[in-house]
C-alpha cells in the first residue's frame, strides 16, 4: 500500500488543521494505522491511531483535541486537530501495519515498531 499525507500548513495557536493520509493499492480497513509526529533532534512519537476494527488510541497530548478517523469511501486516514498548540508542530507521518495488535504493548508504540508502510510526511507549523 502507498500512503500520501496532505493537509499540513501553518496555523496560529488555537486554530485547527485536518490531515489526510490517502492510501492506494489496498483498502485501509485491512490495516492498523496511525499518525506520528517528528520534531528535529527528537524521536518520532505516536499521536493517534486506529485498529482494523475501528478502535482508536491517542497520546495523552492529543486526547480531547485530536480525532482520528477513517474515510472508507476515500480510503483515507484523517486526523482532525483542534486547539492547536506550538508544541504540536512537526512533520506528521502516517503509517500502516498489516498485523493485528495483541495488546501486549501500548498500541501506538507497537504500531510504530511494526509499521510496514510509511508516508513521506506533511509539515505542521503552529505559531
C-alpha positions in Angstrom: 0.0 0.0 0.0 1.2 3.5 -0.7 0.5 6.3 1.7 0.4 10.1 0.9 -0.2 12.7 3.6 -1.7 16.1 2.9 -3.3 18.9 4.8 -0.3 20.3 6.7 0.3 24.0 6.9 0.8 27.0 9.2 -1.8 28.0 11.7 -2.0 30.2 14.8 -2.2 28.7 18.2 -5.8 27.8 19.0 -6.6 27.0 15.3 -7.4 23.8 13.5 -6.0 21.6 10.8 -7.2 18.4 9.2 -4.6 16.0 7.9 -5.4 13.3 5.5 -3.5 10.1 4.5 -4.6 8.8 1.2 -3.9 5.1 0.7 -3.7 3.3 -2.7 -3.0 -0.3 -3.6 -5.2 -1.8 -0.9 -8.1 -1.0 1.4 -7.3 0.7 4.7 -9.8 -1.5 6.5 -7.3 -4.3 6.5 -4.7 -2.3 8.4 -4.0 -0.8 11.8 -3.0 2.8 11.1 -1.7 5.8 12.9 -0.3 9.3 12.9 3.2 10.1 14.2 5.0 13.4 14.8 8.7 14.1 14.2 10.4 17.1 15.7 14.1 17.8 14.8 16.6 16.1 17.2 13.8 14.1 18.8 12.4 10.7 18.3 9.3 10.2 16.3 6.3 9.9 18.6 2.8 8.5 18.3 -0.1 10.9 18.2 -3.2 8.8 17.4 -4.1 5.5 15.8 -6.9 3.3 14.8 -7.1 -0.5 14.8 -8.5 -2.5 12.0 -11.8 -2.9 14.0 -12.1 0.9 14.3 -11.0 1.2 17.9 -8.9 4.4 18.5 -6.0 5.3 20.7 -4.5 8.7 21.5 -1.3 10.0 23.1 -2.1 12.0 26.2 -1.1 15.2 24.4 -3.7 14.6 21.8 -6.7 13.5 23.9 -9.7 15.8 23.8 -8.2 17.9 21.0 -7.4 15.5 18.1 -9.7 13.0 16.4 -8.5 10.2 14.2 -10.9 8.6 11.8 -11.1 6.5 8.6 -13.0 7.6 5.5 -13.6 4.3 3.8 -15.2 6.0 0.7 -11.9 7.9 0.1 -9.7 5.1 1.5 -8.0 7.6 3.8 -7.0 8.1 7.4 -7.7 11.5 8.7 -6.6 13.5 11.8 -8.7 16.4 12.9 -6.5 18.7 15.1 -8.2 21.4 17.1 -7.0 23.8 19.7 -3.5 23.5 18.3 -0.5 24.5 20.4 3.0 25.4 19.4 4.2 22.0 20.8 2.0 20.2 18.2 4.3 21.4 15.4 6.4 19.0 13.5 6.3 16.7 10.5 3.3 14.3 10.6 3.6 10.9 9.2 1.0 8.2 8.7 1.8 4.5 9.0 0.1 1.2 8.4 0.6 -2.3 9.9 -0.7 -5.5 8.4 -0.6 -7.4 11.7 -3.2 -7.4 14.4 -2.5 -5.8 17.7 -2.4 -8.3 20.5 -2.5 -5.7 23.4 0.9 -6.8 24.7 2.2 -3.3 24.4 0.9 0.2 24.0 -0.9 0.4 20.7 1.0 3.4 19.3 4.4 2.0 20.4 3.5 -1.3 18.8 2.3 0.4 15.6 5.5 2.5 15.3 7.8 -0.6 15.8 5.8 -2.8 13.5 4.9 -0.4 10.7 5.1 -1.9 7.2 4.4 1.3 5.4 5.1 5.0 6.0 4.1 8.1 4.1 6.6 10.9 3.4 5.1 13.3 5.9 3.4 16.7 6.0 4.6 19.7 7.9 2.6 21.4 10.6 3.6 24.7 12.0 1.9 26.4 14.9 2.8 29.9 15.9 
